[in-house]
Amino acid sequence: MRSNTDIENTMKAHGDAVWRDLLTAYNGEAITYDGIGNPTNYRGWGMTWQGGRQLSSMQKEMDTLNLLYERQREQYQVARQNVQIINKRCHELKLQIAALRQMSSAPADPELKAHIDEAEKAAQLYDASRNTGNEVLDVVLTEKSLLCESRRIQLNAVTDGSCLSFFEASDLYALFANMLDHAIESAVKVPEPERRCIDLLVCTRQSFVVVNVISPDRPAESADTRAAHYAVKVTNRIVQKYKGTLTTESQNGFFAVKIIFPQGK
């Protein structure tokens, strides 16, 4: 029977050619160091040092990420309430339009009919509610669909939200909101309207949950803002929390993000 010490030792790796006792990995996660042996990166967290051995910036970055994470928790509740209000108002507007159609005399006044048709089209525009099988994903897609419509971006979503039930609501909202916001910011920079499209796929394959987001690639000279930088870190943090893997690929003018999660983990 293996002891706790034996198990812990198998989780460690010492592979530095100069400092043979330097811990270079723990539990499969690589650890990098600066020239004097200070760790600079572990599990996606960057660390900077001053005065030789004084840690200066990791805590600040963690505080910023935690603050952003908490704000997105609050944002989910606000977005959920907003979507409920929009859906309610759209339903009421549709009932009023149906009543107007019944009240209009025959033969219908062409001008009145045009106004009614215009109102109905407006109601359909804002009735962007989704039914994916997951309330949180419904909220995200409804919110981002309206944003895409306002920016003339086509959002195509094939989603089985029922396979995402193992997520905490705030984590699920932050994950998809961050990914879609990044995709929208990329798409809006494309001058050709026909290329302003985003494809989202959520499905299960064997015992894994697969999430794919494909959007136009950003121009090489277009740098992410600091907020976008932290949003990416929050996304990575959530992926790690649920034992997932995230890969990206840039090809033929498009940028793809692929995440795989063990189902139900």
N, C-alpha and C positions, 0 to 999 in steps of 0.2 A: 504494500500500500504506500502510495507516494505521500510525503509530508507536504505541508503548506510551503515550506522552504523550497522543496524540489519543484513544486508547481510554479512558484514565483520566479525561480531561476530560469525556467523554460520560457518565461514571458520576456526575459531580458536578452539584449544582444550587445556584445562588446566587439566592435570591428574596426576601431581606429588603428592605423599602422604605427602611429607615433605613441599615443597614450593608450596602451593596451587595456587598461581598466576603465576607459571612458565608455559610459553607457550611450550607445548609438541608437537604440530602439527599445521600446517597452510595449508589450502586448501588440506587436505588429506595427506600431506607429514609430516612424523614424524621428530622431532627434538630431538637429544640426547645431553647431557651435561656432563661435567666432575664434579668432586666433589665440585668445588666452583662456579658452575653455568655458566661456559663458554660453549657455544655451540660447539660441536665437530663434528656433522654430520648433514647435511641438504641437501635433494635432491641429494644425492650421493657425495656431496663435503665434504672432510675431512678438519678439522681445528685443528691446534695445537697452543698452547699458551706458552708464556714465560714471566717470571717476574710477574706471577699472571694473569694480564688482558691484556697482549699485544699479539695481533694476530701475529703469526710469519710465518706460512707456507701456508696458504690458497691462498694468492695472488701469491706466487711462483708457486703453482700447477696450478692455473688458467692460469698463463702466459705460462706455459709449454704446457698445453692443447690447448690454443689458437694458439700457435706456431705450434704444431703438426697439428692442424686443418687447418691452412693456408697452410702448406706444402702439405697436402693432396689435397687441392684445386688446387695447382700448379701441383701436380703429375697427377691429372686427365687430365689436358690439355696435358701434356707430353705423357701420356699413350695413349690418343686419337690420337695424331699425329703419334705415333709409330705404333699403330694398323692399321691406314690408310696406312702407308708406307708398312707394311708387306703385307697387303691385295693386294695392287697394285703390289708389286714385285711378289707375288705368282700368280696373274692373268697373268702377263707377262711371267713368267716361264712356266705356263701351256700351253700358246699359242706356245711357242718355242718348248716344248716337243711334242705337237700335230703336228707341222710342221716337226719335225725330224722323227716322225713315218711315215708321208706321203712320206718323201724323201727316207726312207730306202727301199732298193731293195727287191724284193721277189725272192726266199725265203730269209727271213731276216737273217742277220748275228746274230747267238745266242749271241755272246759277245756284239755286239752293242745293241741288244734288252735288255740284262741284264743291261747295263749302262742306257738306257732310262728308264727302269722300276725302277731302283734305284733313278734316278732323279725325277721321278713322285711321288715315295713314299715320298721323301724328301719334295716335294712341298705340298703334302697332309698333312704332319706333321705340317708344318708351316701355312697352311691355316686353322687356328683354329677359324675363325670368326664365331660369333654366330648371330642369328636373333631372339631375344626374344620379339621384339616389343617395346624395349626401348634402345636407343642408348647408354646411360650410362652403363646399365647392359651388353650390348653387349661388350663394351670396357673392363669392369672388367673381364668378363668370358673369353674373348679372351686372355687377359693378364695372368690370373691365369691358364688357360688351358695350355699355353706354359710352365709356371713354373712347373705345375704338370707333364707334359710330361718329362721335364728335370730331375725331381726327381723320376720318375717312380711311380707316384701316379695317380690313376684313379679318374677323376672328373665326376660325373654323375649329370647332371642338367636338371630338368624339371621346366621351368620358363615361366610365363606369365608376361613379362615386362610391358605390357600395363596397368596393374593395379597400377603401381608405378609412374604415371605421376604427382602426387601431390608433389613429392619430388623435392627439388632443386638439380641440377646436382651434385654439390660438396658434398652435404650430402649423396646422394645415392651412389656415388663412395666410400666415406669414410666408409659408413656402410658395404657394401659388401666386399670391399678390406680388412678391418680389420677382419671381420669374417672369410673370406677365408684364409687370411694369418695365423691366429691362427690355423685353421683346418689343413693347410698344414704343419705347424711346428709340429703339433701333429702326423700327418700321417708319416712324414719322419723319425720319431723316432721308428716306428714299424719295427721290424726285418723281419717279414713275408711279402713278396711282395703282396700276395693275400689279405692281410688286409689293405693295403695302399689305402684306397678308401674314397672318400668324396661324400656325397649325398646332393644336394641342391634342395629345393622345394620352388617355389614362386607361389602362387595361391590366388584366392579369395574364401571365404566361407561365404555365406550370405552377410553381409555388412562389412566384414573385409578382410584385406590383411594378409595372413599368410606367414611367412618366416621360413623355417626349414633348419638347417645345422647340419648334422650328420657326425662325424669324429671319428677316434680312440681316445680313452681316453689317456691322458698323464700319464706316470708312476708317482707314488706318490712322488718319489724323484726328479721329474723334475719340477723345479720352473720356473715361468714366468720371463722374463727379465723385466727391468724397462720400456723399450720401449713397451713391450706387456702389461704391467700394465696400461700405459697411453692410449694405443690403446683401451683397454676395457672401460676405462672411456669415451673416445670419442664416442664409440659405445653407451654407456648408455645415453650420452648427446643427441645424435641424436634421440634415441628411445623416450626420454622424450619430445624432441622438437615437435615430431609428435604424441604425446599423445598415444604412444604405450606401451605395456607391454612386458618384456623380462623375460623368465624363462630358466633355464638350468637343465639338468638331466644327471647323469652318471650311466650307467647300462650295464652289460654284456660286458664290455670292450669298450664301445662306449660312446661318449659325444655328447649330443644333445642340440642345442640352438634353442629356439622357440620364435619368435616375432610376435605379433599381433598388427596391426594398424587399427584404424577406416578408412574405405575406403574414400579417398578424403579429409582427414583432414590434 
